[in-house]
């Protein structure tokens, strides 16, 4: 298992390095679950985006996109196509009300 962060370009580079190491060691890369820190911050709708972004630390604002579950599914699809199959949400604003947003995202990604 691995967990990485960075832009899709940086993650693709890291993935290439991993694939070269696997080839050198004779390991099947499909046996390694590749996860990333999700580059999205889930909100219920566009009206909540600005307020959610303001609550994030300035350094985090540059690394995530505030998105509805449908928007997040579109964003994350390119990461899946690049070989990443797990997402970790570093959501410091997690509340019981936000759990259904994650459920909706999972439903959309299935």
Beta strands, then each sheet from edge to edge (+ up, - down):
strand 1: 2-4
strand 2: 34-37
strand 3: 40-42
strand 4: 65-67
strand 5: 86-88
sheet 1: 1+ 2+ 5+
sheet 2: 3+ 4+
end
